[in-house]
Amino acid sequence: MLIINGIAVVLVVLFAFGDTQTFNFIYGKGKVPQFNLNNDQSATAKNRVVYFWRGMNDDRDSGNIKTVAFNKTFDNTALTVSWIGNLRGPLGISKCNRWYFTFKGKECANPFPIDTQMHESVRNNLFGSRTVRGFCYGIPKGSVSIGFNVGKCPGHALGNAYTGWITTTTLVITEVDIAKGN
């Protein structure tokens, strides 16, 4: 364990040659300035895990891309999730793909689902780095399975999606206390 600026940092490195390399960074308490809500309100990180996958190449059009376990330590906190990586879709005229998070197998309902959609009106094959990020409230403490999924957009035909493509993909999960003054 390292202590950096008063934050306990544990580094666990797991090497899996083939489809993924996963690195988990687990942090203790620390201010997270990018979550500042106002001058008098801020979010404080209570627990954070960061996953990295190098060379993810997932060509499924529908289904679960990755699921990880997260240990939520408080009932009165929110989870913020961020997926950063290459996405391509839908590779077809008038088709659409949707990438979204699930928590214990269900989409976030408080405040809203955490998702993004890509729709095409012409046939392109554009890969690009995308960030899918959001907060989810009302998840009780304990083990939480967090999934990143791809599927069909409502009202559109399913497109030909691609998640990853050679570069590094990152998933950041942070438990935050967003109460005033914390």
PEFEN-V444000 format. One line per field, one symbol per residue. phi: phi as a letter, one per 40 degrees, with the letter a starting at -180 (. if undefined). psi: psi as a letter, one per 30 degrees, with the letter a starting at -180 (. if undefined). Layout:
BEGIN
phi=???
psi=???
END
This chain:
BEGIN
phi=.bbbfgbcbbbbbbbbchcabbbbbbbccacbcccdcacbbacbcbaabbbbbcgcbbbccahccabbbbcccbccbbbbbbbbicbbicficfbabbbacbbfgbccbbcadbaabbbbbbcbbccacbbbaabbbgccchcbcbbbbbaccdgbcccccabhggccbbbbbbcbbbcdgc
psi=kljjhgkkkkkkkkkjkcflkkkkkklaklkiffgkeaegklkkkfkkkkkkkkgkijgkfkakekklkkjkfkegllkkkkkjlkkklfhkkhlkkkklkljhfklkfjelljllkkkkfljlijklklkjklkklgkllakkkkkklkakkkglkkajlkkbieakkkkkkkkkjgkkf.
END
